[in-house]
């Protein structure tokens, strides 16, 4: 997760400097962001950028999400039927 300044969150645990355990393919960053749910009704994560996004010409962007189950925790599954494939 190469952000300057780093990302932020509320109602969650957030680590923006976790070593990337799978630096391969399109996921070559040295660090990644780790989100941890704390059981609240909602949570937010975000980041600030120094320049505005020009959405009039570049109106598509992607977020890469890798989700896995910790061996010692219960897992919840989510379905994103509207989600598009990786680009």
C-alpha positions as CSV (number, residue, x, y, z in Angstrom):
1,X,0.0,0.0,0.0
2,X,2.1,2.8,-1.3
3,X,0.4,5.9,0.0
4,X,1.7,9.2,1.2
5,X,0.2,10.1,3.6
6,X,-0.9,6.6,4.6
7,X,-4.6,5.4,4.6
8,X,-6.9,5.8,7.6
9,X,-9.9,4.1,9.1
10,X,-12.6,4.4,11.7
11,X,-14.5,1.7,13.6
12,X,-11.8,-0.8,12.4
13,X,-8.3,-1.9,13.0
14,X,-6.1,-0.7,10.1
15,X,-2.4,-1.5,9.3
16,X,-1.1,0.3,6.2
17,X,2.4,-1.1,6.5
18,X,1.9,-4.9,6.4
19,X,4.6,-6.7,4.4
20,X,3.1,-8.1,1.2
21,X,3.3,-11.9,1.5
22,X,2.4,-12.4,-2.2
23,X,4.4,-9.9,-4.2
24,X,3.7,-11.3,-7.7
25,X,1.7,-10.7,-10.9
26,X,-0.2,-7.4,-10.6
27,X,0.3,-7.3,-6.8
28,X,4.0,-6.1,-6.6
29,X,3.8,-3.6,-3.8
30,X,6.2,-4.1,-0.9
31,X,3.4,-3.4,1.6
32,X,-0.3,-3.9,1.7
33,X,-3.2,-2.5,3.9
34,X,-4.7,-4.9,6.4
35,X,-8.3,-4.2,7.6
36,X,-9.7,-5.8,10.7
37,X,-13.4,-5.7,11.5
38,X,-14.2,-4.8,15.2
39,X,-17.9,-5.8,15.0
40,X,-19.5,-2.4,14.7
41,X,-22.4,-1.5,12.4
42,X,-20.1,0.0,9.8
43,X,-16.5,0.9,9.2
44,X,-14.7,3.3,6.8
45,X,-11.3,3.1,5.2
46,X,-9.8,5.8,3.0
47,X,-6.8,7.7,1.8
48,X,-6.0,11.2,0.6
49,X,-4.3,12.0,-2.7
50,X,-2.4,15.2,-3.6
51,X,-4.1,15.6,-7.0
52,X,-7.7,15.5,-7.9
53,X,-8.9,12.6,-10.0
54,X,-10.2,13.8,-13.4
55,X,-13.3,11.6,-13.6
56,X,-14.5,13.4,-16.8
57,X,-11.8,11.5,-18.9
58,X,-10.5,8.8,-16.5
59,X,-13.8,7.5,-15.0
60,X,-12.7,4.0,-14.3
61,X,-10.5,2.9,-11.5
62,X,-9.9,-0.4,-9.7
63,X,-9.2,-1.6,-6.2
64,X,-7.5,-4.9,-5.7
65,X,-8.8,-6.9,-2.7
66,X,-7.4,-10.1,-1.5
67,X,-9.4,-11.8,1.2
68,X,-8.3,-14.9,3.1
69,X,-9.4,-16.8,6.2
70,X,-7.2,-16.9,9.3
71,X,-7.0,-20.6,10.4
72,X,-8.1,-19.7,14.0
73,X,-11.1,-17.5,13.1
74,X,-14.5,-18.1,11.8
75,X,-15.0,-17.0,8.2
76,X,-17.8,-15.0,6.6
77,X,-18.5,-15.2,2.9
78,X,-19.6,-12.2,0.8
79,X,-21.1,-12.3,-2.6
80,X,-20.6,-9.5,-5.1
81,X,-22.8,-10.4,-8.0
82,X,-22.5,-7.0,-9.6
83,X,-18.7,-6.9,-9.4
84,X,-16.7,-7.0,-12.6
85,X,-13.6,-9.1,-13.1
86,X,-10.0,-7.8,-12.7
87,X,-8.8,-5.4,-15.4
